[in-house]
Amino acid sequence: MADAPEKQTVDPTGKFRPQNPWGKLGYTLAMLRFVACLWLAAAASVVCLSQTPPLAIRNARVFDGEHELDRATVIAQGGLIRAVGASVNIPRNAEVVDGEGYTLLPGLIDAHVHTAVEGAGALRKALLFGVTTVLDMFHPVPAELAKLRQFAMAEPAWAADIRSAGICATVPKGHGTEFGPIPTIDRAEDAQAFVDARIAEGSDYIKIIHSAKPGVPETGPDLVRALAAAAHRRNRIALACVLSYQEAVEAVEAGVDGLAHLFQNGGLAPGFGRLVASHHAFVIPTASVVLPACRPKLDAGVVEDRYLAPFLTPADLRNLKSSVPFPVPTGCDTFGQAIAQLKAAGVPILAGTDSPNPATSYGGGLHGELRLLVELGLTPAQALAAATSIPAHLFHLEDRGRIEPGRRADLLLVEGDPLRDIESTRRISAIWRAGQRVRREALLGGVQPVRY
């Protein structure tokens, strides 16, 4: 029998630290203690949540994920929203927050991030800016991803929640393999086994690489179709990473549920939006990372924003100022036209940053993405829905994304009215995740990059 593995623990800042290895007997006893502690902690958390005084946010403008409610009161307790309305009775023992002059939003969802770069630090940074859930689009180490999930579950006031595609589907030597050895696939008949293996590792959805770079092999349309069908047989959605218009069309026609980027290269046919709509697919444009390649001096106003900048680390500021290391795309002039087509056809558009790529940052970058979406033609309400109710619904996270009874109390209170001025989302007054108040200053002090 092999020696027991090193124990991995999470310190208060979210870093993963090894402790001394145990012998066999010590390991067994420790595991018994660990299981017992988990049971006691779970029981204690239920008791604590049930005994926590209710939260009442009164007289606030509320965007419930779809509609605006004027001067409403929201009651939360036990991690859930209990009541919403203009004439809600406030419990006597409630913690009352006066929302006069403020807007209450569902916790934001960033629909495209990569957490493997900073690990727990990525989740902390996201939460710092009111992003209560991140959708990770490629994590090459399932064991590390599992630790991130545990950290997010155990520390709701210290980390955003996370869902992930885990290891992406790519061919040998295809995009994704440059980050380290990962399983690959090159035969359609292996699609179900590949998808099942990813689900067994913990993948919540399947991301397929269907983007060709010079000298890099590409996952062909037939393989994309087989992988999408395999994901659907297991009730998982499938997304495709594309770079060109032709790849986007091929992926949509192959049956993917969404595009993880709006294409950067190629032409644009007049019927593109209708094509995507006819296949009931969605699009995550990631304007923050695509547009700077077209407009090098593009400024989403994050770096100089007086409400965001104090909470950005020096590394974040440098990254936001950096340029995208790609050739200037040939589809720059059509990016906005494609957004207009998608909007006119009723295609769901989701807000995602592709953080931490150049010109982005965890958390703060999503506020820049919201501004860009509005500049591209979405109304502020549509942009807010793109970062709340729409990704929650399409990624089957029906417990969040809206402010209504029974949903998670993931909430963001901002000064002003983002339904008229989208940049009001940056004027953060308070954040709650699962009903727990986020202490931004304390969280900022704990933000240290965690490298893998």
Secondary structure, 3 states (H helix, E strand, C coil): CCCCCCCEEECCCCCEEECCCCCHHHHHHHHHHHHHHHHHHHHHHHHHHHHCCCEEEEEEEEECCCCEEEEEEEEEECCEEEEEECCCCCCCCCEEEECCCEEEEECEEEEEECHHHCCHHHHHHHHHCCEEEEEECCCCCHHHHHHHHHHHHHCCCCCCEEEECCCCECCCCCCCHHHCCCCCCCCHHHHHHHHHHHHHHCCCCEEEECCCCCCCCCCCHHHHHHHHHHHHHCCCCEEEECCEHHHHHHHHHCCCCEECCCCCECCCCCCHHHHHHHCCCEECCCHHHHHHHHCCCCCCCCCCCCCCHHHCCHHHHHHHHCCCCCCCCCCHHHHHHHHHHHHHCCCCECCCCCECCCCCCCCHHHHHHHHHHHHCCCCHHHHHHHCCHHHHHHCCCCCCCCCCCCCECCEEEEECCCCCCHHHHHCEEEEEECCEECCHHHHHHCCCCCCC
